[in-house]
Amino acid sequence: MRLDHIGIAVNSIEEALKTYQSGLGFSLSDIATVEHQKVRVAVLPLGESRIELLEPTDLISPIRKFLDKRGEGIHHLCFKVRNLAEKLQQLEGAGLQRIDSIPCRGLENRKIAFLHPKSTHGVLIELVEEKL
Ligand code: ZN
């Protein structure tokens, strides 16, 4: 598996870009909204992977809940897999717990699934199917 991105929860993408773009020198490749997840995402390329700044668009956004509970910071790690359905089956066999029973669609309409942090030592892990 390879790292696809690191998701960072922020209160404001514009504020965070002052640090990540102007300060740390990352370039911004895109800002998009994933409607059904109530999140606005800024994409900052980082080698073969990227950083995603995640800003809630709604009070019921999971990112809003995370910010209220824990404040800004690393929200999840995302790994690329060849075949998502196969990988999920294998992980379930190994006792890892999924958050959604059916993979959903994330940014750029990619097929994604999340693993529950309870089963991954406290880290929310997202898996994304690689487009071949
Ligand atoms: Zn993600």
Boltz pocket constraint, residues with backbone or C-beta under 6 A from the ligand:
constraints:
  - pocket:
      binder: B
      contacts: [[A, 5], [A, 7], [A, 52], [A, 76], [A, 78], [A, 126]]
      max_distance: 6.0
